[in-house]
Amino acid sequence: SSGINAEYGEDRADEQLSKEQKANEIKAKRAKSTRGQIKYTVTFTNKHDEDIDLIWKNYEGGEVVVRQGISPGQSHSECSYFTHPFLARDIVTERVCYFQHGSVKKVVFEGMDFGAPHNGKINVDIL
């Protein structure tokens, strides 16, 4: 009977992951840039297991790849505006990854949500 419970537990974990991933994809799809005036520089470091693509969400909500194939351990810097969201996608699974800075962890990165300093710099991990 332990095999059945183990399988059931795995199914529940997969189901939970899939619900979380679906919610993440909805958040990613809804994100779009708005006019911004406050600039800053963000350095993204890939701490994920696979290469990722860094994506800017334009004013219509379209995905614009700004850097392809950032390998684990590599970093990439962007000068951007507080109201311009970014996504990171695993190039193998195409799932969105999390961004983390301090205690803030989200699938959509926007400078204002992560406490980026005005005209300053922030370092963010991609998980």
trRosetta pair geometry for C-beta under 8 A, 3 or more apart (Angstrom, degrees):
i j d omega theta_ij theta_ji phi_ij phi_ji
1 4 5.5 -48 -159 33 51 114
1 5 6.4 49 146 -17 74 103
2 5 5.6 -54 -149 40 38 112
2 6 6.1 42 152 -24 69 105
3 6 5.6 -52 -145 35 30 112
3 7 6.3 29 155 -17 64 105
4 7 5.8 -56 -149 37 30 109
4 8 6.2 30 152 -19 65 108
5 8 5.5 -54 -144 38 31 113
5 9 6.1 36 154 -22 65 105
6 9 5.6 -52 -149 35 30 114
6 10 6.5 30 152 -18 63 104
7 10 5.7 -54 -151 35 33 111
7 11 6.4 35 151 -20 66 104
8 11 5.6 -52 -149 35 33 113
8 12 6.4 34 152 -19 65 104
9 12 5.7 -53 -149 35 31 111
9 13 6.4 32 152 -19 64 105
10 13 5.6 -53 -148 36 33 112
10 14 6.3 34 153 -18 66 105
11 14 5.7 -55 -148 38 31 111
11 15 6.2 33 152 -21 65 107
12 15 5.5 -53 -145 36 31 114
12 16 6.3 32 154 -20 64 105
13 16 5.7 -53 -147 36 30 111
13 17 6.3 31 153 -18 64 106
14 17 5.7 -54 -147 38 31 112
14 18 6.2 30 154 -20 65 107
15 18 5.7 -56 -148 37 28 111
15 19 6.5 30 152 -19 64 103
16 19 5.8 -53 -150 34 32 110
16 20 6.3 30 152 -16 65 107
17 20 5.7 -56 -147 40 31 111
17 21 6.0 31 154 -20 67 108
18 21 5.5 -51 -140 38 32 112
18 22 6.3 37 156 -23 64 103
19 22 5.8 -52 -148 34 29 112
19 23 6.5 29 153 -17 63 105
20 23 5.8 -56 -152 37 31 111
20 24 6.3 33 150 -21 65 107
21 24 5.4 -52 -147 36 33 115
21 25 6.4 35 154 -21 66 103
21 95 5.9 -58 -143 -139 116 121
21 96 8.0 153 -151 41 72 83
22 25 5.8 -53 -149 34 31 111
22 26 6.6 34 151 -21 63 103
23 26 5.7 -52 -153 32 33 113
23 27 6.6 34 150 -17 65 103
24 27 5.7 -53 -151 36 34 111
24 28 6.2 34 151 -20 66 107
24 95 7.5 49 95 -176 137 90
24 96 5.1 -157 149 64 114 119
24 107 4.4 141 -151 -70 97 167
25 28 5.4 -52 -145 38 33 115
25 29 6.2 36 154 -23 66 106
25 95 7.8 -82 -70 -141 99 68
25 96 6.4 168 -86 2 57 118
26 29 5.8 -54 -146 35 29 111
26 30 6.4 24 158 -17 64 110
27 30 6.1 -63 -149 38 27 108
27 31 6.8 38 155 -37 62 102
27 96 8.0 -136 74 80 97 164
27 106 7.8 -128 153 -177 150 94
27 107 5.4 108 86 68 131 120
27 108 5.5 -132 146 -20 104 117
28 31 6.1 -48 -156 13 30 116
28 87 5.2 68 -142 -110 107 137
28 96 4.7 -160 -68 -66 146 154
28 107 5.9 -74 -61 133 94 119
28 108 6.2 179 -97 -73 54 96
29 61 7.3 40 172 175 53 120
30 61 7.4 -66 -169 -135 20 127
31 57 4.6 148 115 15 98 175
31 61 6.9 139 88 -134 44 82
31 85 4.1 -100 177 95 126 162
31 87 7.1 156 59 -53 147 105
31 108 4.6 176 -77 -134 146 140
31 110 7.9 -161 -147 -52 119 112
32 57 5.2 -120 -108 145 39 113
32 58 6.9 -20 -151 90 83 40
32 59 6.3 65 169 -165 105 22
32 60 6.6 -121 -142 100 132 14
32 61 3.7 -61 -81 -79 118 71
32 85 7.1 2 -5 31 4 121
33 36 7.4 -79 -171 -16 96 111
33 56 7.3 16 -52 167 126 94
33 57 5.9 168 -31 99 79 75
33 58 5.7 -55 19 -168 120 25
33 59 5.0 -63 74 -77 97 55
33 81 7.7 82 -154 67 110 116
33 83 6.3 99 -161 124 65 82
33 84 4.6 7 -117 -117 110 69
33 85 6.5 -146 -73 21 63 74
34 59 7.3 101 -96 -126 30 80
34 83 4.4 -71 63 161 86 134
35 83 6.9 19 78 79 28 146
36 39 7.7 119 130 -72 113 55
36 80 7.9 29 83 156 159 70
36 81 2.8 128 100 159 147 138
36 82 5.5 171 -145 46 125 70
36 83 4.0 -174 -78 36 106 101
36 84 6.0 -84 -6 -29 148 89
37 81 7.0 79 14 -143 15 119
38 81 6.3 110 69 -156 54 74
38 82 4.5 21 74 -14 110 121
38 111 7.7 -147 105 96 107 139
38 112 8.0 91 72 -72 135 99
38 118 5.3 -76 -158 -128 116 88
38 119 7.3 -101 -166 -40 75 68
39 79 6.4 8 -172 178 112 92
39 80 7.1 164 -145 90 68 26
39 81 5.9 -50 -94 -93 56 62
39 119 5.9 49 76 -97 82 63
40 79 7.6 -174 96 -149 28 59
40 80 6.8 -26 64 66 70 70
40 81 7.8 109 21 -124 75 21
40 82 6.8 70 7 -69 115 74
40 111 5.3 137 50 -143 135 150
40 116 4.5 131 116 154 168 126
40 117 6.5 143 -122 75 127 54
40 118 6.7 -113 -71 -140 105 20
40 119 6.3 -109 -90 -71 66 10
40 120 5.6 -8 -134 59 100 53
40 121 6.8 170 -179 -88 87 28
40 122 6.5 30 152 1 130 103
41 77 5.9 10 179 -175 104 110
41 78 7.1 172 -152 87 62 38
41 79 5.1 -33 -98 -97 81 67
41 80 7.7 120 -111 18 33 69
41 120 7.5 -106 34 126 80 33
41 121 4.7 -22 72 -107 99 80
41 122 7.5 168 89 25 53 63
42 77 6.9 169 88 -148 42 62
42 78 5.6 -10 59 59 89 87
42 80 6.3 -23 12 27 110 117
42 86 7.8 -153 85 6 151 150
42 109 7.4 139 176 152 162 134
42 111 6.5 -135 -59 -89 124 97
42 116 6.6 -60 -80 -109 99 137
42 121 7.5 162 -86 -158 30 59
42 122 5.2 -19 -112 68 76 92
42 123 7.7 150 -162 -97 60 23
42 124 5.9 -2 -172 7 108 119
43 75 5.4 12 177 -180 100 122
43 76 7.2 168 -153 84 60 30
43 77 4.5 -28 -97 -93 77 86
43 121 7.0 23 -9 -175 102 104
43 122 7.4 -168 26 93 71 45
43 123 4.9 -22 67 -111 103 71
43 124 7.1 161 80 26 50 69
44 54 6.1 141 65 -106 160 135
44 70 7.2 12 106 171 112 173
44 75 6.4 161 83 -154 46 67
44 76 5.3 -14 58 60 97 82
44 77 7.6 174 16 -86 68 34
44 78 7.3 22 -7 4 107 104
44 86 7.6 -120 -69 128 142 154
44 88 7.1 172 -173 -78 142 129
44 99 7.5 -68 -126 -123 103 106
44 109 7.8 -165 -96 19 115 176
44 124 5.4 -27 -105 75 63 96
44 125 7.9 118 -160 -124 59 13
44 126 5.7 41 -179 -34 103 112
45 73 7.7 -23 -175 -162 93 23
45 74 7.5 -174 -146 101 61 31
45 75 4.5 -29 -95 -95 74 92
45 123 6.7 18 -10 -175 114 97
45 124 7.3 174 20 87 75 44
45 125 5.4 -36 69 -110 96 62
45 126 6.7 -166 85 15 42 81
46 51 7.5 -5 -168 -137 161 39
46 52 5.5 -179 -120 23 119 115
46 70 4.7 166 -42 124 135 106
46 71 6.5 168 73 100 149 27
46 72 5.4 -120 120 -112 108 34
46 73 6.6 -32 77 20 90 25
46 74 5.5 17 29 58 116 72
46 75 7.4 -157 6 -82 73 40
46 88 7.8 174 -106 -162 86 142
46 126 5.0 -27 -112 61 52 119
47 72 7.2 62 -138 -150 20 81
47 73 7.8 76 -97 -73 51 42
47 125 4.7 -2 6 -169 130 109
47 126 6.1 160 29 70 71 55
47 127 5.7 -18 81 -96 103 55
48 52 5.6 80 47 -44 144 123
48 72 6.3 -124 76 -98 55 88
48 88 7.4 -179 -22 137 145 131
48 90 6.5 -140 162 -94 146 92
48 97 5.3 -59 -82 -131 142 148
48 126 5.5 -48 -22 121 107 93
48 127 6.0 106 -78 161 78 19
49 72 6.4 -14 -155 -83 18 137
50 72 7.1 64 5 -49 3 104
50 90 5.0 66 70 -154 129 94
50 91 6.3 -144 143 41 115 79
50 92 5.0 -95 -157 4 160 117
50 93 7.6 136 39 5 160 91
51 69 4.6 -13 -180 -146 135 63
51 70 6.4 149 -160 66 72 38
51 71 5.3 -34 -99 -96 87 53
51 72 7.3 -93 -73 -24 47 68
51 90 7.8 108 79 -157 49 53
51 91 4.8 -15 91 18 96 130
51 92 7.7 110 49 -27 80 87
52 69 7.8 139 64 -126 28 17
52 70 5.2 -28 63 57 80 96
52 88 4.6 16 169 180 139 100
52 89 6.2 150 -159 72 81 36
52 90 5.9 -47 -102 -93 81 38
52 91 6.4 -167 -112 -25 24 85
52 97 5.9 -52 -117 1 141 146
52 126 5.9 -116 41 140 166 150
53 65 5.2 -45 179 -133 119 111
53 67 7.1 175 -157 92 55 55
53 68 5.2 -13 -116 -122 95 56
53 69 6.8 9 -82 -34 72 42
53 70 7.4 148 -97 9 22 87
53 88 7.1 163 77 -155 45 54
53 89 5.0 -12 53 57 95 94
53 91 5.8 103 -25 -79 94 92
54 65 7.2 106 75 -159 50 63
54 66 5.3 -57 103 63 98 93
54 67 4.3 22 41 51 114 96
54 70 6.1 47 -27 -13 104 133
54 76 6.0 -136 -10 78 156 145
54 78 7.6 -163 147 -40 143 135
54 86 6.3 -12 -173 -171 88 119
54 87 7.8 158 -159 83 44 48
54 88 5.7 -21 -103 -103 61 79
55 63 4.8 -17 -171 -163 131 97
55 64 6.5 137 -161 67 71 41
55 65 5.5 -42 -99 -97 77 53
55 66 6.8 152 -117 8 21 84
55 86 6.4 144 79 -162 52 65
55 87 4.3 -17 65 61 111 92
55 88 7.1 180 18 -84 85 28
55 89 6.3 39 -13 -6 127 105
56 63 7.8 138 71 -157 42 48
56 64 4.8 -27 64 67 91 101
56 66 5.1 67 -16 -36 105 123
56 78 7.9 174 -74 -160 115 156
56 80 7.7 -168 -117 -116 120 128
56 84 6.3 -13 -155 169 104 110
56 85 7.5 134 -158 88 54 50
56 86 5.7 -37 -98 -101 55 76
57 61 6.0 -14 -176 -144 104 42
57 62 7.2 151 -156 71 57 34
57 63 6.4 -30 -101 -96 64 56
57 64 7.6 169 -93 19 15 83
57 84 7.5 171 59 -173 73 63
57 85 4.5 -4 36 77 122 100
57 86 7.1 -157 0 -88 83 24
57 87 6.6 78 -46 -14 101 102
57 108 7.7 -15 -7 -143 143 109
58 61 7.0 -54 69 17 66 13
58 62 4.8 -8 40 57 113 89
58 63 7.9 -140 3 -64 88 10
58 64 5.4 76 -43 -17 106 121
63 87 7.0 -48 -126 42 109 131
65 68 5.7 37 163 -68 132 85
66 78 6.4 39 136 -101 152 132
66 86 7.8 -60 23 -126 133 109
67 70 5.8 49 125 -52 117 106
67 76 4.8 -173 85 -159 177 163
68 91 7.8 78 -168 -95 79 131
69 91 6.4 18 -93 -53 66 158
70 74 5.1 -149 -172 87 78 116
70 75 7.7 28 -162 -132 123 7
70 76 5.4 -94 -103 -17 133 125
70 88 8.0 -63 48 -142 128 111
70 126 7.7 85 93 40 134 152
71 74 4.6 79 58 -4 76 125
78 86 7.5 142 51 -81 158 146
80 84 4.8 -125 -179 67 112 132
80 86 7.6 -83 -97 -44 172 116
80 111 6.7 175 92 -36 108 125
81 84 4.7 93 59 -10 83 110
81 111 7.4 -139 132 21 30 135
82 110 6.7 57 170 169 55 89
82 111 4.3 -101 -122 72 58 115
82 112 4.3 67 -179 -45 109 97
82 116 6.8 -165 -107 65 83 121
83 110 6.7 11 -130 -158 27 120
83 112 7.0 20 -72 -7 58 127
84 110 7.1 159 72 -127 33 81
84 111 7.7 34 50 -1 74 104
85 108 5.0 -16 -161 -178 126 104
85 109 6.4 139 -157 73 64 49
85 110 4.8 -43 -92 -71 75 94
86 99 7.5 87 86 -63 102 148
86 108 7.4 143 67 -166 42 57
86 109 4.4 -23 60 63 95 107
86 110 7.7 162 16 -72 71 47
87 96 5.5 -71 -165 -128 109 109
87 107 7.1 13 -129 156 86 79
87 108 6.4 -34 -83 -111 79 64
87 109 7.5 179 -76 18 29 86
88 96 6.8 102 70 -160 55 65
88 97 4.3 -48 94 51 107 110
88 99 6.7 128 4 -65 121 88
88 109 7.8 47 -18 -7 96 122
88 126 4.6 -83 122 -140 178 131
89 94 5.6 -3 179 -155 119 47
89 95 6.8 160 -149 79 73 26
89 96 5.8 -48 -94 -96 70 50
89 97 6.9 -178 -100 -5 17 89
90 93 4.5 20 92 44 129 92
90 94 6.5 -78 74 -24 76 12
90 95 5.2 11 29 52 116 78
90 96 8.0 -148 1 -84 81 5
90 97 6.0 115 -45 -55 83 104
91 94 7.4 26 -149 -75 22 57
96 107 4.8 66 129 -169 129 116
97 107 7.3 159 91 -133 26 77
97 126 5.2 56 114 -180 136 94
97 127 6.0 176 175 74 99 50
98 105 5.4 12 178 -176 128 92
98 106 6.8 151 -150 82 80 16
98 107 5.7 -63 -101 -85 58 61
98 126 7.3 151 83 -159 47 50
98 127 4.4 -17 68 56 101 108
99 105 7.2 177 85 -146 48 48
99 106 5.9 -18 56 67 93 68
99 107 7.3 128 9 -129 82 15
99 108 7.7 -67 18 97 123 13
99 109 4.1 50 1 -73 172 110
99 114 7.2 -64 126 -84 122 141
99 124 5.2 1 -171 169 104 124
99 125 7.1 145 -160 79 52 48
99 126 6.0 -29 -100 -100 63 63
99 127 7.5 -178 -89 11 13 85
100 104 6.8 163 -147 90 52 57
100 105 4.5 -3 -101 -102 92 84
100 124 6.9 150 69 -167 35 75
100 125 4.8 -24 63 65 91 99
100 126 7.9 164 18 -90 77 17
100 127 5.6 43 -5 -24 120 120
101 104 5.4 -6 63 61 78 104
101 114 4.6 72 43 -169 137 113
101 115 7.0 -152 111 48 129 99
101 122 6.4 1 -130 173 154 113
101 123 7.1 147 -117 89 104 53
101 124 4.8 -57 -61 -109 107 78
101 125 7.2 158 -73 17 55 75
102 115 7.4 -3 27 40 139 139
104 113 6.7 157 -171 141 141 82
104 114 5.2 -176 96 -120 150 68
104 115 7.0 169 -9 2 148 103
105 127 7.4 -7 -145 17 110 142
106 109 6.8 151 82 -79 102 50
106 113 6.5 -21 16 133 157 141
106 114 7.8 -127 28 -71 117 96
108 113 7.9 64 99 39 85 160
109 113 7.5 -156 -157 63 40 117
109 114 6.5 -2 -152 -29 82 139
109 124 6.3 88 -133 163 140 164
110 113 4.7 77 67 8 91 109
110 114 7.1 164 79 -2 46 93
111 114 6.1 -79 -147 47 29 98
111 116 3.6 -53 -165 26 95 142
111 122 6.8 153 -135 24 88 146
112 116 7.0 -62 -63 36 30 96
114 122 6.4 120 115 162 117 155
114 124 6.4 -6 -178 -96 161 123
115 122 7.4 146 91 -115 68 138
116 120 6.8 -179 170 71 73 92
116 122 4.2 -94 -114 -21 84 143
117 120 3.1 5 86 39 113 142
117 121 7.2 -5 49 35 108 35
117 122 6.8 158 14 -57 75 95
